[in-house]
Amino acid sequence: MSSTARQRAQRTGAAGQEHAAGQEHAAEAGNRPAERRGILRATSFSAIAAGFIAVAVSYAGPMVVVLQAAQAAHLSAELTTSWVSTIAIASGITCVVLSLMTRQPVVVAWSVPGAALLLTALGQYSYSDALGAYLVAAGLAVVLGVTGLFGRIMDAVPKPVVAAVLAGVLLPFVLKASAAVVQAPVVGGGLVLAFLLGRRFAPRYAVLVALAAGVGLAAATGRLTAPTLAWEFAGPVWTTPTFGLPAIMGISVPLLVVTMAGQNAPGLAMMRQLGYTAGDRLMVGGASVAWLVSVPFGGHGINLAAITAGICAGRDAHHDPARRYVAGISCGAFYILFGLFSTPAVALVAAVPATLLTVLAGVALLAATQGAIVDAVRHDAASPHAVEAAVITLAVTASGVNALGVVSAFWGLLAGAAAYALLGLLRPPRPRSAAR
């Protein structure tokens, strides 16, 4: 081939590559407006089911902690109902709004470690002073979120350490599923088998198939109980917050720490680990504003979710990540529905065996746990000691240690960051020949 012909062929090949790239880019640009034209086009049954499962898991475990805290503080039925309905409705509205704004499956929920903290702290102060302490914590959370300070703090932490925090938060749920299968081998084992078969033959509906099989087996073995339903509307009750220094010192600071480090940090990590560009200012700031608004009605903490986000943002919600935002909207809609009818919602979830929901949460979080562990132990040539720090983070976080009333996610993050810094300082620089 002559040099002229060779140059012409090279120009033609380059033009073809540019044209193909242009077509691909145009196709992506064309798909985005098409998705934004209507939610119905992006809606799938698996995404709706993922939202429902996320809410059912929330009511099966985290909501129980809230009810226990209310009981320990001797709150009236009216104030308890207001608290339960408020955090559900506030979470639901925020899920819907943020998912629509970002076209990402943003899942927001109430602070579980915050509720656990209040198990012992709430009864020590008047209810209005406790609300004042919530208000201070929520205000500080808004500042940390909207200014981007929280995001900068998270960005400063090595990525393997952040991934290890997420893995440590998720891993106990998967491990508990194994124990639940031993406790209820027919229901739990059948649910796992159904999940695996679903994963093999209908991956999008694997969790839904598992849920249907578990409920069917529970009914067949007589493990379902008939719920007592009272279809009454649960309305919020306003209480004007008051401010007392003892309540602020005893509740505000630890509540802020456990909510930001124990919930918002793993929530952001979950979104990023699944490939979403989680804007910390909008997401953390938006959730914190919802918390601030909900305080007079009993809201103790609204934040990004990690556990239920793994259900809604994972591949079981939809094989196309761009269409999973419907799961976030579905989750929000079910939160609002459950919040409006909190009493029957809690009764319905209580009718299902706890082991069933434990196993269901475990299988639903398998993919997210796998991804977090892989990201945590992935070797980084630029910082080889990051893996060691990540393993320390995973061990501390998964241990569930609760020193000084602060959840293990905070201590895991702190231990991993400290180990990373210490190992980096003590490790001698590599020789140039080795670097080459």
N, C-alpha and C positions, 0 to 999 in steps of 0.2 A: 504494500500500500504506500502511495506517495505521501510525502509530508503534508501536502495540501489536503489530501483526502483524510489523513489521520487527524489533522486539526479540525476539519469539518465534522468528523465523527465525534471528536471530543466535545466540540461545541454543541452538537445535537444531543449527545448524552447528558451534558450538563443542563441543557435547556429542558430535556425530559425530566431530569431529577427535580429541577426547580418547578416545573409544571406540576409534577406529582405532589411535591411538598406544598405548593400553593393550593392544589385541590384538597389535600388533607386539612390544611389550615382553614380553608373556606368551609369545608364540611363541618369542622369543629365549631366555627363561628356561626354556621347556620343552625347547628343543633341547639346551641344555647338559647337563641330567641324562641325556637320551637318549644323547648322545655318550659320557658317562662310564660308562654302563651296560655298554658292551662295545666293545672295540677292533675286533671283527669288522665291526661296522656302519660304522666309519670306514675300514676297510681297502680299498685299491684296488691294482690291479696296477701302476699308474703310480707310486704311492708306494713300493711294494716295489722296483720297478726303479730308482727314483731313489736309494734307499739302496745298492743294489748298485753302481750306477755311481759313486757317491761313494767307496765303498771301493776299487773298481778303480782310480780315478784316484789315490787316496792311495798305493796300492801301486805304481803305475806310476812315480811321481815322488818324492814325499816319502820313501817307504821306501828308495828307492835311496840317498838322502843319508845315512840312518842306517847302511846297510850300508857305505857308503864310509867313514864316520867310524869304524866298528868295525874296518874293515880298516886304516885309517891308524894306529889305536891298537894294532894287533896283538893284538886280543882273541881269545880262544879261540873255537872254534865253539860251545861250550856257552854261554859268556857272551853271544856274539852272538845266538844263538837265544833266550836268556832276555830280552835287551833287546828284540828284535823282537816276540816274543809278548807281553811285558808291556805295552808301549805300546799294542798293538792291543787286548788284552783290557781294559785299564784304560779306554781310550777308549770301547770298546763298552759296557761296563757303565754308564759315566757317561752316554752318549747315551741308553740305555734308561731309566735312572732319571730323568734330568732331563726327558726328553720326556714320560714318564708323569706326572710331578709337575706340569708346567706346561701340558700339552696343547699344546705348541709343538714344532716340529721343531728341537730343540736338537742340534747336531752338535759333537762334541768330538773332537779329534785330537791327535797329538803335535806338538811344536814343530819346525817345519821350519827356521826360522832358528837355533833352538837347536842342531839337529843340524849345520847348516852351520858354526856357531861351533866345534863340537867337532871338526870336521875337522882343525883345526890345534892346538887346545888340549888335547884329551883325552890325546894321547900324551906330554904333558909332565909328567904327574903319575901317581901310582899309581892303579889303578882304584878302590880303596876311598876314597882321598882325593877323587877326582872325584865319587863318590857322596855324600860328605860335603858337597861344594860344591853338588851338586844339592839336598840336603836343606835347606841354608840358603836357597837361592833359592826352593824350594817353600814353606818356612815363611813367608818374607816375602810371597810371592804370596797365601798363605792370609789373612794379616793384611790386605793391601790389598783382597782380595776380600770377606771376610765383614764387615769394618767399613764397607764402602761407600765407602772413601776413593778407590778406583780409579774407581768410578762418578761420584763428585763431580768428580774430575779430568776425566773424559770430558765431563760435563755443562758444565763451564766452557769447553770448546773450542767455538767456533762450529759449528753443524750443517753448513754448507757445507764447512768444512774437514774435518770428520770424514767426510762423504760423499766428499770428494775423495781422502782416504786410501784408502777402500775402492775407489774407482774406479781409483786408481793401482795397487792390489794386483791387481785383476782384469784390467785392460786388457792387460798383457803376455801373459796366457794367451790372450786373443782374438787378439792380434797374431801370436802364435806359430802359431796355427791357420792363418793365411794362408800363412806360410812352409812349413808342413807340407803344405799342399795343393799348393804348387809342387813340393815334393820328391817327393810321391806323388800325382800328379794323378788317377789312376784311383780309388785307395782314398779319398783325402782329398776329392776333388771329388765322388765318388759319395756319400760320407757327408753332405756339405753339401747336395747335391741331395735326398737322402732326408729330411734334417732339414727342409728348406723345404717339401717335399711333405707331410711329416707335420704341420708347423705349419699348413698350409692345410687338410688334410682330417681330421686326428686330432690336435689340439693337445696333448692329454694324453699322447700316446705318441710325440711327435716325437723326443725324445732316444733312446727305445728303438728306434724305427724306424731312426734313424741308426746306432745301435750294431749292429743286426742287418745292415744294409746294408754297413757297414764291414767286419764280420767275414766276411760272405759274399764281398765283393770281394777281401779279403785272401787268403781261401782259394782263390778262383778264379785269382788271379794268382800263387799260390805264395809269398806273403809270410808265411804262418803257419808257425811252426816247431813240431816235435813236442816237447813238454816232457818232461823226465825227472822222473817223479813218484816220490817216496818217502813213502808215507802213514804218517808217523811223528808221534806226538804231541809237541808242543813244550811242555815244562814250564819254569816259572820257576826260577831258581837264586838263592838268597839269598846276598848278600854284605853283611857288616856294614860300614856306612860308618865311615870315620875322618875326622878333621878336621885339615887342615893349612892354615895361613894362606896360603901361596902359592896353593894350589888355590882357596881361597875368594875371594881377590882376583882371580885370573885367570879363574875360571869363574862364580862366584855372581852378581856384579853384572852383567856383560854378559849372562849367560843370563836373568836376571830382566828386564832391560830389553828384550831382543829378544822374549821371550815375551809380556810384557804389552803393549808398544807394537806389536810386529810381528804378534801373533796375537790376543790378547784384545780389543784396541781395534778392529781391523777386524771381528772376530767379532761384537761388540756392535753395531757400526755396521750390519752386514749384517742382523741380526735387526730392528733398528729401521727400517732403510730398507724392509724388506719388510712393515712394519706390525705387527710383534709387540712386545708390551710386555716387553722383555728386562730382567728383574730382575737387575741386575749382582751383587748380593750372593749370590743363589742360584746363578747360572750361573758367574760367575768364581770364587766361593768354592768351589762344588762341584767344578769342574774342577781347582782348585788342591789341594783335599783329595785328589782322585784321584792327582794328581801326587805329593803327599807320601807317600801309601801305596805307590806304585809304585817309589819310589827304590831301596830295597834290592834290587830285582830288576832294576834297570838303567834304570828310567824317567827319562829326562832332561828331560821337560817335557810336561805334559798341559794343554791349553788349549782355548778356544773356537775353532772353525774358521771361516774366512771363505770360502775357495774351495769346499769341499765343502758348506758351509751354503747357498751359492747354488744348488747342485743340489737339495738336499733341501727347502729352504724356498721355492723359486720356484714359479711357476705350472705348470711342467712336472710337478711332483710330484702336484699335484691342483688343479683350478680353485677348489676351496673351501679357503681358508686354514685353516679350523678342522679340516680333515681331514689336513693335511700332517704333523701330528705323527707319523703312522704311518711317514713317510719317515725321521724321526729314529730311531724304534725299529728299523726295518729296517736302517738304517745301523749301529746298534749291534750288532744280531744278526749281521750279516755281518762286522763287525770281530772279534767274539768267535770266530766260526767260522774266519776267516782267521788269527786269533792262535793258536788251538789247533793249527792245521796250517800254520804259517808257511812251512815249507820248500816244500811243494807249491804253496801259494798264490803265493809269489814266482815259482816256476817257471811256473805257469799264466799269470800276468800278463806274464812275460818272453817268452812264446810269441807274444804279440800285438805287431804292429809298433808301435814308439814313435810314429810319425807318426799312426797311427790314434787312439791315446789322446790325443795332443795336439790333434787336430782335434775329437775328441769333447768334451774339456774346454772347448774354445773355444766350440762351439755351445751347450753346456749352460749356460755362464755368460753368454750374450748378454743375457738378460733382466735379470739382476742387474747387469751392467755398465751397461746402458742406464739403469736406475733410479738407480744411484749417480751417473752423470754428470749426469743431469737434476737430481737433488737438489743436486749441487755447483754448478751454474751457474745455478740458479734465482735470479732477482733478488729481493733482500730490501730493501724500501723503508726499513726501519729501519736497515739497515747496508749501504749500496750497495757498500762496499769489500769485503764478504765474498766476492763472486764473484772479485775479483782475487786475494785470498788463497787461494781454493780452487783457482784455476788454477795458482798457484805450488805449492801442495801436490800437485796432480795431477802436475805436471811432475817434481818432485823424487822423489815416490814411484815413478812409473812408470819413472824413469831406472834404477832398480836400484842406485843408488850405495850403497857399503858402507864408508863412512868409519869408521875406528877399529874395524872389526869389527862395527859395528851396522847393522842392516838399514835399507833405504831408507824403510820405513813410519815409523820413528821420526824420521828426518830430515825427511821430508815433513810430518809432524805438527808438528814443531818449527818448520820454516820457515813453514808456513801460519799458525800461531798468532802467530809473531813479526811476520809481514807484516800480519796483521789488526790487531794492537795498534799497530804503527807507522803504518799508514795511518789508523787511527782517531784517533791523536794529532795527526797532521799535517793531517788534513782539516779545513778551517774549517767551523763550524756553518752550516747552511743558513739563509738569511733567512726571517723569519716568513712573508712573503708567499709564498715558494716552498713553505714547509711546508704552507700552506693549500691 
